[in-house]
């Protein structure tokens, strides 16, 4: 298939590369020219103004957005709504609140432009391993784009979840579960780090052990092992843990639905608290976010002074 990719950050760039590697044609746009130039070198066609994108795609057009949630998505959709045609399809693959999907679909539907929401998980490893895709929108649009989903995902790695908003709702819950899992690992290693057996333990080897048949084995534990192998005490990382917003949405949704989501709420509040302290548990959380998502960490290294 031939499709447009708008937004070439950590996720968008690698998704475009994976599609190119699997024989799709990608027409790419990014606000900063250097990113567009980079994907052109990998085989994509570049455009340097969003207004020029539709002319490079034959109708019905398919355009995939990988943009930060909120205003950037609205700004691009407003412009696209004025230059796309009836029957074209826009996919929002960023981390978006599902209620925004419903609002945006209504706006585009007035112009007979299709809208899909796709929750994407896989982080910086998606290029190599594939992306887990949680898909919302009409079945017709899903079927039209299935060759793209199949190329982006590993085997059995994509699922039609329901009408508009379903994809990002499922991704919101996915991230809430992720918060809880990460917090449990972080607290466990913090207990170990404050134990009388600390000096006899190799955390990287322990992670490997727990992934050999243990009931707590997971990819997150593999990533923790990788982080400990690079920095056994996580001495170069400050225990400052940001949040991308989806756990906040999940906690709000739990309140709306009357769901006692204790773990999600507490793991979110633990991240807030991390910004005032520097515990080993928070270092583990920060290291895990860096390992799976390429998220920036605050380091303990001080700049050299002449």
C-alpha positions in Angstrom: 0.0 0.0 0.0 0.9 3.6 -0.3 0.2 5.9 2.7 1.3 9.1 4.3 3.1 9.2 7.6 2.9 12.5 9.5 5.3 12.8 12.5 8.7 11.2 12.5 9.6 11.0 16.2 10.9 7.9 18.0 7.8 5.9 17.0 6.8 7.4 13.7 10.3 7.1 12.2 10.7 3.5 13.0 7.2 2.6 11.9 7.9 4.3 8.5 11.1 2.3 8.3 9.3 -1.0 9.1 6.7 -0.3 6.4 9.3 0.5 3.8 11.2 -2.7 4.7 8.0 -4.7 4.0 7.3 -3.2 0.6 4.9 -0.4 1.3 5.3 3.1 -0.2 5.6 5.9 2.4 5.1 9.6 1.8 6.5 11.3 4.9 6.1 14.7 6.5 7.6 16.1 9.6 7.6 19.6 11.0 11.4 19.7 11.0 13.0 19.0 7.7 16.0 16.9 9.0 13.7 14.0 10.0 12.0 14.0 6.6 15.5 14.0 4.9 16.4 11.0 7.1 13.5 8.8 6.0 13.9 9.8 2.4 17.4 8.3 2.6 15.7 5.0 3.7 13.4 5.0 0.6 10.4 7.2 1.4 9.1 10.1 -0.6 9.4 13.3 1.4 7.1 16.3 1.4 8.0 19.5 3.2 4.6 21.1 3.6 1.5 19.3 4.9 -0.5 20.9 2.2 1.5 19.0 -0.5 0.8 15.6 1.0 -2.6 14.8 -0.6 -1.2 15.4 -4.1 1.4 12.6 -3.6 -1.3 10.0 -2.8 -4.0 8.6 -5.1 -7.5 8.5 -3.7 -8.7 7.0 -1.5 -5.8 8.3 0.6 -4.5 6.9 3.9 -2.7 9.1 6.3 -1.2 8.0 9.6 -0.5 10.5 12.3 2.2 9.8 15.0 2.0 13.1 16.9 2.0 14.1 20.6 -1.5 14.0 22.1 -3.6 17.1 22.3 -3.1 20.4 20.3 -0.7 19.0 17.7 -3.2 16.4 16.6 -6.0 18.9 16.5 -3.9 21.4 14.5 -2.9 18.8 11.9 -6.4 17.4 11.6 -7.8 20.9 11.1 -5.5 21.4 8.2 -6.0 17.9 6.8 -9.8 18.3 6.9 -9.4 21.2 4.5 -7.3 19.4 1.9 -8.5 15.8 2.0 -11.4 14.4 0.0 -14.5 12.3 0.8 -13.5 8.6 1.3 -9.9 9.4 2.5 -8.9 7.9 5.9 -6.9 9.4 8.8 -5.4 7.2 11.5 -4.3 8.6 14.8 -1.6 6.3 16.2 -0.3 8.5 19.0 -1.2 8.3 22.7 -4.6 10.1 22.5 -7.5 10.2 25.0 -10.3 8.1 23.6 -12.9 10.8 24.1 -10.8 13.1 21.8 -11.1 10.4 19.1 -14.9 10.5 19.3 -14.9 14.3 19.0 -12.5 14.2 16.0 -14.4 11.5 14.2 -17.5 13.7 14.3 -15.6 16.7 12.8 -14.1 14.5 10.0 -17.4 12.7 9.3 -19.0 16.0 8.3 -16.6 15.9 5.4 -17.1 12.1 4.8 -13.4 11.5 5.8 -12.9 8.3 7.7 -11.1 8.3 11.1 -9.4 5.5 13.0 -7.6 5.3 16.3 -4.8 2.9 16.8 -3.1 2.3 20.2 0.5 1.4 19.5 2.8 -0.4 21.9 6.4 -1.5 21.2 8.5 1.5 21.9 12.0 1.8 20.3 12.0 -2.0 19.8 9.1 -2.0 17.4 11.2 -1.7 14.3 12.9 -5.0 15.0 10.2 -6.9 17.0 7.0 -5.4 15.6 4.3 -3.2 17.2 1.2 -4.4 19.2 -1.7 -2.6 17.6 -5.1 -2.0 19.3 -7.5 -0.7 16.6 -10.7 1.3 16.7 -12.9 2.6 14.0 -15.2 1.2 11.3 -14.7 -2.4 10.2 -14.5 -1.3 6.6 -11.6 1.0 7.3 -9.9 -1.7 9.4 -10.2 -4.2 6.5 -8.8 -1.6 4.0 -5.8 -1.0 6.2 -5.2 -4.5 7.3 -2.1 -5.0 5.1 -0.5 -2.1 6.9 -1.4 -3.5 10.3 -0.1 -6.9 9.4 3.3 -5.4 8.3 3.7 -3.3 11.4 2.8 -6.0 13.9 4.4 -9.3 14.8 2.3 -12.5 14.2 -1.1 -12.1 15.9 0.0 -8.6 17.1 -3.0 -6.6 16.0 -6.7 -6.6 17.0 -9.8 -4.8 15.9 -11.2 -3.7 19.3 -14.4 -1.9 18.3 -15.8 1.4 17.1 -14.1 4.8 17.3 -12.2 5.3 20.6 -11.9 1.5 21.3 -8.3 1.3 20.2 -7.1 4.1 22.4 -9.3 3.0 25.3 -7.7 -0.4 25.3 -4.2 1.2 25.0 -5.0 3.4 28.0 -5.8 0.3 30.1 -2.7 -1.4 28.7 -0.6 1.5 30.0 -2.3 1.4 33.3 -1.4 -2.3 33.7 2.2 -1.4 32.6 2.4 1.2 35.4 1.4 -1.4 38.0 3.8 -4.0 36.7 6.7 -1.6 36.6 6.0 -0.4 40.1 5.9 -3.9 41.5 9.3 -4.7 40.0 10.7 -1.4 41.3 9.5 -2.0 44.8 10.8 -5.6 44.8 14.3 -4.5 43.8 14.2 -1.7 46.3 13.5 -4.3 49.1 16.5 -6.3 47.8 18.7 -3.3 47.6 18.0 -2.5 51.3 18.5 -6.1 52.4 21.4 -7.8 54.2 22.0 -9.8 51.0 22.5 -6.8 48.7 26.3 -7.3 48.3 25.9 -11.0 47.2 23.2 -10.3 44.5 23.8 -9.6 40.8 20.5 -7.9 39.7 21.1 -8.5 36.0 21.6 -12.3 36.7 18.6 -12.3 39.0 16.4 -10.8 36.2 17.7 -13.5 33.9 16.9 -16.2 36.5 13.4 -14.9 37.0 12.8 -15.1 33.3 13.6 -18.8 33.2 10.3 -20.4 34.2 9.3 -18.0 37.0 5.7 -16.8 37.2 6.9 -13.2 37.1 8.9 -13.5 33.9 8.3 -10.8 31.3 9.8 -8.5 28.7 10.0 -5.7 31.3 12.2 -8.0 33.4 14.4 -8.6 30.4 14.8 -4.8 30.0 15.5 -4.5 33.7 18.3 -7.0 33.3 19.7 -5.0 30.4 19.6 -1.8 32.5 21.4 -3.5 35.4 24.0 -5.0 33.1 24.9 -1.5 31.9 24.9 0.1 35.3 24.6 -2.4 38.2 23.6 0.1 40.8 21.8 2.5 38.4 24.2 5.1 39.8 24.1 7.2 36.6 20.3 7.6 36.8 18.3 10.0 39.0 15.1 8.5 40.3 12.9 11.1 38.6 10.0 9.3 36.8 7.8 11.2 34.3 4.3 10.0 33.1 2.9 10.3 29.6 -0.7 10.9 30.8 -2.4 7.6 30.1 -2.5 6.4 33.7 -4.1 9.8 34.7 -6.8 9.1 32.1 -7.2 5.5 33.4 -7.6 6.7 37.0 -10.2 9.3 35.9 -12.0 6.6 33.9 -11.9 4.2 36.9 -13.6 6.9 39.0 -16.3 7.4 36.3 -16.9 3.7 36.1 -16.7 3.1 39.8 -13.8 0.7 39.5 -11.4 0.5 42.6 -8.2 0.7 40.6 -5.9 0.8 43.6 -2.6 -0.3 41.9 -3.0 2.1 38.9 -3.7 5.0 41.2 -0.9 4.3 43.6 1.7 3.6 40.8 0.8 7.0 39.3 1.1 8.8 42.6 4.4 7.1 43.2 5.7 8.8 40.0 4.5 12.1 41.3 6.4 11.5 44.6 9.5 10.5 42.6 10.0 14.1 41.5 10.8 15.0 45.1 13.0 12.1 46.1 15.7 9.9 44.5 15.0 6.3 45.6 16.4 3.1 44.1 12.9 2.0 43.2 12.5 5.2 41.2 15.8 4.6 39.5 14.5 1.2 38.4 11.3 2.8 37.0 13.3 5.5 35.1 15.7 2.8 33.7 12.7 0.7 32.5 11.2 3.7 30.7 14.5 4.4 29.0 14.9 0.7 28.0 11.5 0.2 26.3 10.6 3.6 25.1 13.8 5.6 24.7 12.4 8.1 27.2 14.9 10.6 28.5 16.3 10.1 32.1 17.9 12.6 34.4 21.5 11.7 35.1 23.6 12.2 38.1 26.7 13.2 36.1 27.7 16.8 36.8 29.1 18.9 33.9 32.8 19.5 33.8 33.9 22.9 35.0 36.9 24.6 33.5 
